[in-house]
Amino acid sequence: MEFSYKFKAGNLYPIKEVVLNKDGTKLRTDALVDSGATISIFQSSIAEYLGIKIEKGENRIFQGIGGKIVGYVHNVILCVGKIKFPCKVAFSNELTISLNILGRIDFFESFVVIFDEANKMLKLEYKRSRMDIKR
């Protein structure tokens, strides 16, 4: 799968549209593919839409360029195109950037990820897994 980078705030970024699914409730949203992020982190409003009680998840502190934030880890089904797989996602009320983030745990473990900066393309090659979700 190949995808062109998307414009956000006047710049091009490796942003991919994904669908999060929790117990049959689905939400389509964009997320930045971020090799520097250990885990995927999404806005708390997405958890609320999916019916997830954020604070019932595993409490973790995340630190990055923007400082420390508290997030709560939950298991969801992540859909990238036609591919569905379980993914740990942290939801945070403190995520101040306007982008959700796809991190290494589960997402990068499920794909070979290639950033083609020269052509502003994101390439994803799915790695078959015993954790695949049956369609």
C-alpha positions as CSV (number, residue, x, y, z in Angstrom):
1,M,0.0,0.0,0.0
2,E,1.3,3.4,-0.9
3,F,-0.1,6.7,0.3
4,S,0.8,10.3,-0.4
5,Y,1.7,12.5,2.5
6,K,-1.1,14.9,3.6
7,F,-1.1,18.6,4.2
8,K,-1.6,19.7,7.8
9,A,-0.9,23.2,9.0
10,G,0.9,24.1,5.8
11,N,3.3,21.1,5.8
12,L,3.3,17.6,4.4
13,Y,3.2,14.7,6.9
14,P,3.0,10.9,6.7
15,I,-0.6,10.8,7.8
16,K,-2.8,7.8,7.3
17,E,-6.5,7.4,7.6
18,V,-7.4,4.6,10.0
19,V,-10.6,3.2,11.6
20,L,-10.7,2.4,15.3
21,N,-13.2,-0.3,16.3
22,K,-14.2,-1.0,19.9
23,D,-17.0,-3.6,20.4
24,G,-18.5,-2.8,17.1
25,T,-18.4,1.0,17.4
26,K,-16.2,2.4,14.7
27,L,-14.6,5.8,14.1
28,R,-12.6,6.9,11.0
29,T,-9.8,9.4,11.7
30,D,-6.4,10.5,10.5
31,A,-3.1,9.7,12.4
32,L,0.5,10.6,12.0
33,V,2.8,7.6,11.4
34,D,5.5,8.4,14.0
35,S,8.5,6.1,14.3
36,G,9.6,8.0,17.4
37,A,6.4,7.1,19.3
38,T,6.5,3.9,21.3
39,I,2.8,3.5,21.4
40,S,-0.2,5.0,19.5
41,I,-1.8,7.9,21.2
42,F,-5.2,9.4,20.3
43,Q,-7.3,12.2,21.5
44,S,-9.7,11.5,24.4
45,S,-12.7,12.5,22.3
46,I,-12.2,9.4,20.2
47,A,-12.3,7.2,23.2
48,E,-15.5,8.8,24.3
49,Y,-17.1,8.3,20.9
50,L,-16.1,4.6,21.0
51,G,-17.6,4.2,24.5
52,I,-14.3,3.7,26.2
53,K,-14.0,4.8,29.8
54,I,-10.5,6.3,29.5
55,E,-9.4,6.1,33.1
56,K,-10.2,2.3,33.3
57,G,-7.2,1.7,31.1
58,E,-3.6,1.2,32.1
59,N,-2.2,4.5,33.4
60,R,1.1,5.5,31.7
61,I,3.2,8.6,31.5
62,F,4.5,9.5,28.0
63,Q,7.3,11.9,27.3
64,G,8.2,13.5,24.1
65,I,9.3,16.8,22.6
66,G,6.2,18.5,24.0
67,G,6.8,17.3,27.5
68,K,5.0,14.7,29.7
69,I,1.4,13.6,29.3
70,V,-0.8,11.0,31.0
71,G,-2.5,8.5,28.9
72,Y,-4.6,5.4,29.4
73,V,-3.9,2.3,27.4
74,H,-6.8,0.3,25.9
75,N,-7.0,-2.5,23.3
76,V,-8.9,-1.7,20.1
77,I,-9.1,-3.1,16.6
78,L,-7.3,-0.9,14.2
79,C,-8.2,-1.0,10.5
80,V,-5.8,0.2,7.9
81,G,-7.4,-0.2,4.5
82,K,-8.9,-3.8,4.6
83,I,-6.4,-5.0,7.2
84,K,-7.7,-5.4,10.8
85,F,-5.5,-6.2,13.8
86,P,-5.5,-5.7,17.6
87,C,-3.7,-2.6,18.7
88,K,-2.8,-1.0,22.0
89,V,-3.8,2.6,22.0
90,A,-3.4,5.2,24.7
91,F,-6.0,7.9,25.0
92,S,-5.2,11.2,26.6
93,N,-6.9,14.4,27.6
94,E,-3.5,16.0,27.6
95,L,-2.6,15.4,23.9
96,T,-2.2,19.0,22.8
97,I,-1.1,18.4,19.2
98,S,-3.8,18.3,16.6
99,L,-2.7,14.9,15.3
100,N,-3.3,11.4,16.6
101,I,-0.2,9.3,16.5
102,L,0.5,5.8,15.3
103,G,3.4,4.4,17.2
104,R,5.7,1.3,17.1
105,I,3.8,-1.1,19.4
106,D,1.4,-3.2,17.4
107,F,1.3,-0.8,14.4
108,F,4.9,-0.9,13.3
109,E,5.1,-4.5,14.4
110,S,2.3,-5.3,11.9
111,F,3.9,-3.5,8.9
112,V,7.1,-2.8,7.1
113,V,7.0,1.0,7.1
114,I,8.9,3.0,4.6
115,F,9.0,6.8,4.6
116,D,9.9,8.0,1.1
117,E,10.7,11.6,2.0
118,A,11.9,12.5,-1.5
119,N,8.5,11.6,-3.0
120,K,6.4,12.4,0.1
121,M,5.0,8.9,0.1
122,L,4.3,6.4,2.9
123,K,4.6,2.7,2.0
124,L,3.1,0.0,4.2
125,E,3.6,-3.7,3.7
126,Y,1.5,-5.9,5.9
127,K,3.2,-8.7,7.7
128,R,0.9,-11.7,8.2
129,S,0.4,-12.5,11.9
130,R,-1.3,-15.1,14.0
131,M,-3.1,-12.3,15.6
132,D,-5.0,-11.4,12.4
133,I,-8.7,-10.7,12.9
134,K,-11.0,-13.0,10.8
135,R,-13.2,-11.1,8.4
